Amino acid sequence: MASPSQITRYLASESFVPEEPRDKHGPLNIIFLFDVGDTLAIKKGTQFRVFPYARLLRQRGHKVYFLVPEWSYNAAVLQQLADRGDIDGFSCLKAYVAQGAVNVMSRMFIHPVIRNKVRRRQQRDSLVSMLESIERWQCDVIVHNQRMYFFAIPELQKYTAVVIDWADSFALYWWREVSWSVRRRQIGKLGHAIRMLVSNAAEESYYPRVADASVVVSPVDKSVIDRLCGSPERVYLVPNGISLPKNSRLPRDPDRIIFTGWMNYPPNTEAALWFLDDVFPLILKARPATRFVIAGAEPEPELLARASASVIVTGAVPDLSQEIARSSVYVAPLVSGVGFKTKVFEAFAAGTYVVGTEFATEFLPPDLRECVTVARGAVPLANAVVRALSDPEALRTSVERAQEILRREHTCEDRALQLESVFRAAISNRKDGLKVHSE
């Protein structure tokens, strides 16, 4: 961990010779650097993982702190987390903004090392803010989730172990966006998607080799980052965990199907629109009474415009799990996107059968894939939904089996233990790396 003299030396000269890190077998001081958001009522993205993991890691005797970028910092929300015992403390990370001629010039370079050299002066204040937090909390490992602050990783690593929480492969995400734009002939989006693909592929090839460990939530995303960085031994798969509700047996509407998620997230919007255009009309021909519910916060205007007697666009709801539990079938019509589909686990937990595309189910282990219907194309997906609506009891065994697998193998407690083991591996990797450096 960093000492005050080390930080002072950095601030004075920006030069530093790493010390030998001490072994850590006992409790750890852990910093999560991520976007907390402005509410605890509706969780999204990283919050699904970090909030329960922070609480469970504290229960295991570790100290957990949140370092939150200035643009996402909400002291009231963070204080709620501290008051209920989820974290030991929190701090605001000074904003980093690339602007002016320096920003324009940096965008000419793809490789992160060159780009960061161009932006170094603009990055300094944010880097100092991170180092001060590491010193104040005597940090053993920092879990870094914010890509715009990845520039700091080589310097942070001089003082503490660094774990990158990639969650998903953005290179894979943008590759699929390129493919989707081509298939839909959305040429206007193609240039931006290609630029983002190249930029993220460069990051995912460089930073996993620099950090002490990386975490991803899906085996598909891990395989891509493994190939890009060439260091698969430092990329760890830690899927999301879930807590099953004690009672999900609500009365089900036999004609109700549902899709959920943040509806301003492009893959969710694309999925819902594709389903409405290509799949749902086929379902209505076979079962005219079917109603399709699109539930989730911040639906895009083009989705709101599609609302009708057969299509219900709810916006944010108090409890998504109850909305899912009231539905007979959960449809996951994803045609783009990457990562861990928490929505599918939420459907399992609510006891609702899942019919989805390959993209929606690719993250599942084989035993859980056997509990869903995977459909490739609009007609197979429509037929699968109609079959599921026609005989829901025939699918009850699959739903119950999925729930049993979740209880046995996919709890948040299990994932917190996995994450703890990654932290200790990162500390060990850092020690080994510094030994190699000193030799």
C-alpha positions as CSV (number, residue, x, y, z in Angstrom):
1,M,0.0,0.0,0.0
2,A,1.1,3.6,-0.5
3,S,2.7,5.6,2.3
4,P,2.4,9.4,2.7
5,S,6.0,9.9,1.7
6,Q,5.4,8.0,-1.6
7,I,2.5,10.2,-2.5
8,T,4.4,13.3,-1.6
9,R,7.3,12.1,-3.7
10,Y,5.0,11.6,-6.7
11,L,3.3,15.0,-6.3
12,A,6.8,16.7,-6.2
13,S,8.5,14.9,-9.0
14,E,6.2,12.4,-10.7
15,S,9.0,9.8,-10.3
16,F,8.8,6.8,-8.1
17,V,10.5,3.5,-7.5
18,P,8.0,0.8,-6.5
19,E,8.3,-0.7,-3.0
20,E,8.0,-4.5,-2.5
21,P,4.3,-5.0,-1.7
22,R,3.5,-6.8,1.5
23,D,1.7,-10.1,1.6
24,K,-2.0,-9.8,2.4
25,H,-3.8,-12.8,3.8
26,G,-6.1,-11.0,6.2
27,P,-8.7,-8.3,5.7
28,L,-8.2,-6.0,2.7
29,N,-8.8,-2.3,2.2
30,I,-10.7,-2.2,-1.1
31,I,-11.7,0.8,-3.3
32,F,-14.3,0.5,-6.0
33,L,-14.0,3.2,-8.6
34,F,-17.3,3.3,-10.5
35,D,-20.4,5.2,-11.4
36,V,-22.8,4.9,-8.5
37,G,-25.7,6.8,-10.0
38,D,-28.2,9.1,-8.5
39,T,-30.7,6.7,-6.9
40,L,-30.8,3.4,-5.0
41,A,-34.4,2.7,-6.1
42,I,-33.5,1.7,-9.6
43,K,-30.2,-0.2,-10.1
44,K,-28.4,-0.5,-13.4
45,G,-25.2,-1.9,-14.8
46,T,-22.4,-2.2,-12.3
47,Q,-24.6,-1.4,-9.4
48,F,-26.2,-4.9,-9.6
49,R,-22.8,-6.4,-8.8
50,V,-21.0,-3.8,-6.7
51,F,-23.7,-3.0,-4.2
52,P,-24.2,-6.6,-2.9
53,Y,-20.5,-7.4,-3.2
54,A,-19.5,-4.4,-1.1
55,R,-21.9,-5.5,1.6
56,L,-20.8,-9.1,1.6
57,L,-17.1,-8.2,1.5
58,R,-17.6,-6.0,4.6
59,Q,-19.4,-8.9,6.3
60,R,-16.2,-10.9,5.7
61,G,-14.1,-8.4,7.5
62,H,-12.8,-6.2,4.7
63,K,-13.1,-2.5,4.4
64,V,-14.8,-1.1,1.3
65,Y,-14.7,2.4,-0.1
66,F,-16.4,4.0,-3.1
67,L,-14.5,6.5,-5.2
68,V,-17.0,8.1,-7.5
69,P,-16.4,10.4,-10.5
70,E,-17.5,14.0,-10.0
71,W,-20.1,13.8,-12.8
72,S,-21.8,10.9,-11.0
73,Y,-21.2,11.9,-7.4
74,N,-24.2,12.1,-5.1
75,A,-23.3,12.5,-1.5
76,A,-26.9,11.7,-0.2
77,V,-27.0,8.4,-2.1
78,L,-23.5,7.4,-0.9
79,Q,-24.4,8.4,2.7
80,Q,-27.4,6.1,2.5
81,L,-25.0,3.2,1.6
82,A,-22.7,4.1,4.5
83,D,-25.6,4.5,7.0
84,R,-26.9,1.0,6.2
85,G,-23.5,-0.5,6.5
86,D,-22.7,-1.3,2.9
87,I,-19.5,0.7,2.7
88,D,-16.9,2.2,5.1
89,G,-16.6,5.5,3.3
90,F,-16.7,7.4,0.0
91,S,-15.1,10.2,-1.9
92,C,-15.4,12.3,-5.0
93,L,-13.0,11.8,-7.8
94,K,-11.9,15.0,-9.4
95,A,-13.3,15.3,-12.9
96,Y,-11.2,14.7,-16.0
97,V,-12.2,16.5,-19.1
98,A,-10.2,16.2,-22.4
99,Q,-10.9,19.4,-24.3
100,G,-9.6,21.9,-26.8
101,A,-6.7,21.2,-29.3
102,V,-5.2,18.6,-27.0
103,N,-8.3,16.5,-27.2
104,V,-8.5,16.9,-31.0
105,M,-4.9,15.9,-31.3
106,S,-5.2,12.9,-28.9
107,R,-8.0,11.4,-31.0
108,M,-5.5,11.0,-33.9
109,F,-3.8,8.3,-31.9
110,I,-5.4,4.9,-31.3
111,H,-2.9,3.3,-28.9
112,P,-3.7,4.3,-25.2
113,V,-0.1,5.0,-24.4
114,I,0.4,7.7,-27.0
115,R,-3.1,9.2,-26.4
116,N,-2.4,9.4,-22.7
117,K,1.0,11.1,-23.3
118,V,-0.8,13.8,-25.3
119,R,-3.4,14.3,-22.5
120,R,-1.1,13.9,-19.6
121,R,-1.3,17.5,-18.3
122,Q,-5.2,17.4,-18.4
123,Q,-5.2,14.1,-16.6
124,R,-2.9,15.1,-13.7
125,D,-5.5,16.5,-11.3
126,S,-7.7,13.4,-11.6
127,L,-4.7,11.1,-11.1
128,V,-3.7,13.0,-7.9
129,S,-7.2,12.7,-6.6
130,M,-7.0,8.9,-7.1
131,L,-3.6,8.7,-5.4
132,E,-4.9,10.8,-2.4
133,S,-7.7,8.3,-1.9
134,I,-5.3,5.4,-2.1
135,E,-3.2,7.0,0.6
136,R,-6.1,8.1,2.8
137,W,-7.7,4.6,2.9
138,Q,-4.4,2.7,2.8
139,C,-5.7,0.8,-0.2
140,D,-4.6,-2.8,-1.0
141,V,-6.6,-3.1,-4.2
142,I,-8.5,-0.7,-6.4
143,V,-11.3,-2.1,-8.6
144,H,-11.4,0.2,-11.6
145,N,-14.6,0.3,-13.7
146,Q,-14.4,3.7,-15.4
147,R,-12.7,3.5,-18.9
148,M,-12.2,7.3,-19.2
149,Y,-9.9,7.0,-16.1
150,F,-7.9,3.9,-17.3
151,F,-5.0,6.3,-18.1
152,A,-4.2,6.2,-14.4
153,I,-3.6,2.4,-14.2
154,P,0.1,2.4,-14.7
155,E,0.7,5.0,-12.0
156,L,-1.9,3.5,-9.6
157,Q,-0.1,0.2,-9.9
158,K,3.0,1.6,-8.3
159,Y,1.1,2.0,-5.0
160,T,-1.6,-0.7,-5.0
161,A,-3.0,-3.7,-6.9
162,V,-5.3,-2.8,-9.7
163,V,-8.2,-4.9,-10.9
164,I,-10.1,-3.8,-14.0
165,D,-13.8,-4.5,-13.9
166,W,-14.4,-4.7,-17.6
167,A,-17.8,-6.4,-17.2
168,D,-18.3,-6.6,-21.0
169,S,-16.0,-6.4,-24.0
170,F,-16.8,-3.1,-25.7
171,A,-14.8,-4.3,-28.7
172,L,-17.3,-7.1,-29.2
173,Y,-20.2,-4.7,-28.5
174,W,-19.1,-2.3,-31.3
175,W,-18.3,-5.2,-33.7
176,R,-21.9,-6.3,-33.3
177,E,-23.1,-2.7,-33.8
178,V,-21.1,-2.6,-37.0
179,S,-22.7,-5.8,-38.1
180,W,-26.2,-4.7,-37.1
181,S,-25.8,-1.4,-38.9
182,V,-24.7,-3.2,-42.1
183,R,-27.7,-5.6,-41.9
184,R,-30.2,-2.8,-41.3
185,R,-28.5,-0.6,-43.9
186,Q,-28.0,2.1,-41.3
187,I,-25.0,3.5,-43.0
188,G,-25.1,6.8,-41.1
189,K,-24.1,4.9,-37.9
190,L,-21.4,2.9,-39.5
191,G,-18.5,5.3,-39.3
192,H,-18.9,6.0,-35.6
193,A,-19.3,2.3,-34.8
194,I,-16.1,1.5,-36.7
195,R,-14.1,4.2,-34.8
196,M,-15.4,2.9,-31.5
197,L,-14.6,-0.7,-32.4
198,V,-11.0,0.2,-33.2
199,S,-10.5,2.4,-30.1
200,N,-12.0,-0.2,-27.7
201,A,-10.0,-3.1,-29.3
202,A,-6.8,-1.1,-28.7
203,E,-7.8,-0.6,-25.0
204,E,-8.7,-4.2,-24.5
205,S,-5.5,-5.4,-26.0
206,Y,-3.3,-3.1,-23.8
207,Y,-4.8,-2.5,-20.4
208,P,-5.3,-6.2,-19.4
209,R,-1.6,-6.7,-19.8
210,V,-0.8,-3.7,-17.6
211,A,-3.3,-4.4,-14.8
212,D,-2.8,-7.0,-12.1
213,A,-6.1,-8.7,-12.9
214,S,-9.2,-8.2,-15.0
215,V,-12.8,-9.3,-14.4
216,V,-15.5,-10.0,-16.9
217,V,-19.0,-11.3,-16.4
218,S,-19.6,-13.5,-19.5
219,P,-17.5,-16.3,-21.1
220,V,-18.1,-14.8,-24.5
221,D,-16.6,-11.4,-23.5
222,K,-13.7,-13.2,-21.8
223,S,-12.9,-15.1,-24.9
224,V,-12.7,-11.8,-26.9
225,I,-10.5,-10.0,-24.3
226,D,-8.3,-13.1,-24.0
227,R,-7.6,-13.0,-27.7
228,L,-7.0,-9.3,-27.8
229,C,-4.6,-9.0,-24.9
230,G,-2.9,-12.4,-25.1
231,S,-2.8,-12.8,-21.3
232,P,-5.9,-15.0,-20.5
233,E,-4.4,-16.1,-17.2
234,R,-5.0,-12.6,-15.8
235,V,-8.6,-12.3,-17.0
236,Y,-11.0,-13.8,-14.6
237,L,-14.7,-14.8,-15.2
238,V,-16.9,-13.7,-12.3
239,P,-20.6,-13.8,-13.5
240,N,-23.2,-11.8,-11.7
241,G,-25.0,-13.4,-8.8
242,I,-28.6,-13.2,-7.8
243,S,-30.8,-13.5,-4.8
244,L,-34.1,-15.3,-5.4
245,P,-37.3,-13.8,-3.8
246,K,-38.9,-15.9,-1.1
247,N,-42.2,-16.0,-3.0
248,S,-42.6,-15.4,-6.7
249,R,-45.9,-17.2,-7.2
250,L,-48.1,-14.3,-8.3
251,P,-51.2,-14.8,-10.5
252,R,-50.0,-15.0,-14.1
253,D,-51.8,-13.4,-17.0
254,P,-52.0,-16.2,-19.6
255,D,-51.8,-13.7,-22.5
256,R,-49.0,-11.5,-21.2
257,I,-45.4,-11.6,-22.4
258,I,-42.7,-9.2,-21.2
259,F,-39.3,-7.7,-22.0
260,T,-37.5,-5.6,-19.4
261,G,-34.4,-3.3,-19.0
262,W,-33.3,0.2,-19.3
263,M,-35.0,1.2,-22.5
264,N,-32.6,4.0,-23.4
265,Y,-29.9,1.4,-23.8
266,P,-29.4,0.9,-27.5
267,P,-29.4,-3.0,-27.5
268,N,-32.7,-3.0,-25.5
269,T,-34.3,-0.5,-27.8
270,E,-33.1,-2.4,-30.9
271,A,-34.4,-5.6,-29.5
272,A,-37.8,-4.2,-28.7
273,L,-38.2,-2.6,-32.1
274,W,-37.1,-5.7,-33.9
275,F,-39.5,-7.8,-31.9
276,L,-42.4,-5.3,-32.6
277,D,-41.6,-5.2,-36.3
278,D,-40.7,-8.8,-37.1
279,V,-41.9,-11.1,-34.4
280,F,-44.9,-9.8,-32.5
281,P,-47.2,-9.6,-35.7
282,L,-46.7,-13.3,-36.2
283,I,-47.6,-14.0,-32.6
284,L,-50.8,-11.9,-32.9
285,K,-51.9,-13.9,-35.9
286,A,-51.8,-17.1,-33.8
287,R,-53.0,-15.5,-30.5
288,P,-54.7,-12.2,-31.0
289,A,-55.2,-11.6,-27.3
290,T,-51.5,-11.5,-26.6
291,R,-50.2,-8.4,-24.9
292,F,-46.5,-7.4,-25.1
293,V,-45.2,-5.4,-22.0
294,I,-42.0,-3.4,-22.4
295,A,-41.1,-2.5,-18.8
296,G,-38.1,-0.4,-17.8
297,A,-37.0,3.2,-17.2
298,E,-36.5,5.9,-19.8
299,P,-38.0,4.3,-22.9
300,E,-37.0,6.0,-26.1
301,P,-39.7,8.1,-27.9
302,E,-39.8,5.6,-30.8
303,L,-40.9,2.9,-28.3
304,L,-43.4,5.1,-26.6
305,A,-44.9,5.8,-30.0
306,R,-45.6,2.1,-30.5
307,A,-47.8,1.8,-27.4
308,S,-51.3,0.4,-28.2
309,A,-53.9,-2.0,-26.8
310,S,-51.5,-4.9,-27.5
311,V,-48.2,-3.1,-26.6
312,I,-47.8,-1.6,-23.1
313,V,-44.8,0.6,-22.5
314,T,-44.7,1.1,-18.8
315,G,-41.6,3.2,-18.2
316,A,-40.0,2.8,-14.7
317,V,-42.0,0.5,-12.4
318,P,-41.6,0.1,-8.6
319,D,-40.7,-3.6,-8.8
320,L,-39.6,-5.3,-12.1
321,S,-39.6,-8.7,-10.5
322,Q,-43.4,-8.5,-9.9
323,E,-44.0,-7.4,-13.4
324,I,-42.1,-10.4,-14.7
325,A,-43.8,-12.7,-12.3
326,R,-47.2,-11.7,-13.6
327,S,-46.3,-12.6,-17.1
328,S,-46.5,-16.0,-18.7
329,V,-43.4,-15.7,-20.9
330,Y,-40.3,-13.6,-20.7
331,V,-39.0,-12.7,-24.2
332,A,-35.4,-11.7,-24.7
333,P,-35.2,-10.7,-28.4
334,L,-31.7,-9.3,-28.3
335,V,-30.1,-8.7,-31.7
336,S,-27.0,-6.9,-30.4
337,G,-25.2,-6.1,-27.2
338,V,-22.8,-8.2,-25.1
339,G,-22.2,-9.2,-21.5
340,F,-24.3,-10.8,-18.7
341,K,-28.0,-10.5,-19.2
342,T,-29.2,-9.9,-15.7
343,K,-32.8,-9.7,-17.1
344,V,-32.7,-13.4,-17.9
345,F,-31.6,-14.3,-14.3
346,E,-34.4,-12.0,-13.1
347,A,-36.9,-14.0,-15.2
348,F,-35.6,-17.3,-13.8
349,A,-35.9,-15.9,-10.2
350,A,-39.5,-14.7,-10.9
351,G,-40.4,-18.2,-12.1
352,T,-41.2,-17.0,-15.7
353,Y,-40.1,-19.1,-18.7
354,V,-37.6,-17.5,-21.0
355,V,-37.6,-17.5,-24.8
356,G,-34.7,-15.7,-26.3
357,T,-32.3,-15.2,-29.1
358,E,-28.7,-16.5,-29.2
359,F,-27.4,-13.1,-28.1
360,A,-29.7,-13.2,-25.1
361,T,-28.6,-16.6,-23.9
362,E,-25.0,-17.0,-25.0
363,F,-23.7,-16.1,-21.5
364,L,-25.5,-19.0,-19.8
365,P,-23.7,-22.1,-18.7
366,P,-24.9,-25.3,-20.4
367,D,-27.2,-26.5,-17.6
368,L,-29.1,-23.2,-17.6
369,R,-29.2,-23.0,-21.4
370,E,-31.2,-26.3,-21.3
371,C,-33.9,-24.5,-19.2
372,V,-34.7,-21.9,-21.9
373,T,-35.8,-21.9,-25.6
374,V,-33.2,-20.4,-27.9
375,A,-34.6,-19.2,-31.2
376,R,-32.7,-18.1,-34.3
377,G,-34.7,-15.7,-36.4
378,A,-38.1,-14.0,-36.2
379,V,-40.3,-17.0,-37.2
380,P,-38.7,-19.5,-34.8
381,L,-38.9,-16.9,-32.0
382,A,-42.6,-16.3,-32.7
383,N,-43.4,-20.0,-32.8
384,A,-41.5,-20.6,-29.6
385,V,-43.5,-17.9,-27.8
386,V,-46.8,-19.2,-29.1
387,R,-45.9,-22.7,-27.9
388,A,-44.9,-21.5,-24.5
389,L,-48.2,-19.5,-24.1
390,S,-50.3,-22.5,-25.3
391,D,-48.9,-24.9,-22.6
392,P,-47.2,-23.1,-19.8
393,E,-47.4,-26.0,-17.4
394,A,-45.3,-28.1,-19.7
395,L,-42.5,-25.6,-19.0
396,R,-42.8,-25.6,-15.2
397,T,-40.2,-28.2,-14.7
398,S,-37.6,-26.2,-16.7
399,V,-38.3,-23.1,-14.6
400,E,-38.0,-24.9,-11.3
401,R,-34.8,-26.5,-12.4
402,A,-33.4,-23.1,-13.4
403,Q,-34.3,-21.7,-10.0
404,E,-32.6,-24.7,-8.2
405,I,-29.4,-24.1,-10.2
406,L,-29.4,-20.4,-9.3
407,R,-29.8,-21.2,-5.6
408,R,-27.0,-23.8,-5.8
409,E,-24.4,-22.1,-8.0
410,H,-25.2,-18.5,-8.7
411,T,-25.7,-16.6,-5.4
412,C,-24.2,-13.3,-4.6
413,E,-22.3,-14.9,-1.7
414,D,-20.5,-17.3,-4.1
415,R,-19.6,-14.4,-6.4
416,A,-18.3,-12.3,-3.6
417,L,-15.9,-15.2,-2.6
418,Q,-14.8,-15.4,-6.2
419,L,-14.1,-11.7,-6.3
420,E,-12.1,-11.9,-3.1
421,S,-9.9,-14.6,-4.6
422,V,-9.3,-12.4,-7.6
423,F,-8.2,-9.6,-5.3
424,R,-5.7,-11.8,-3.6
425,A,-4.5,-13.1,-7.0
426,A,-4.1,-9.5,-8.1
427,I,-1.9,-8.7,-5.1
428,S,0.1,-11.8,-5.8
429,N,0.5,-10.9,-9.5
430,R,1.6,-7.4,-8.5
431,K,4.2,-8.8,-6.2
432,D,5.5,-11.1,-8.9
433,G,5.5,-8.3,-11.4
434,L,7.5,-6.0,-9.3
435,K,10.0,-8.8,-8.6
436,V,10.5,-9.3,-12.4
437,H,10.8,-5.5,-12.8
438,S,13.5,-5.3,-10.1
439,E,15.5,-8.1,-11.7
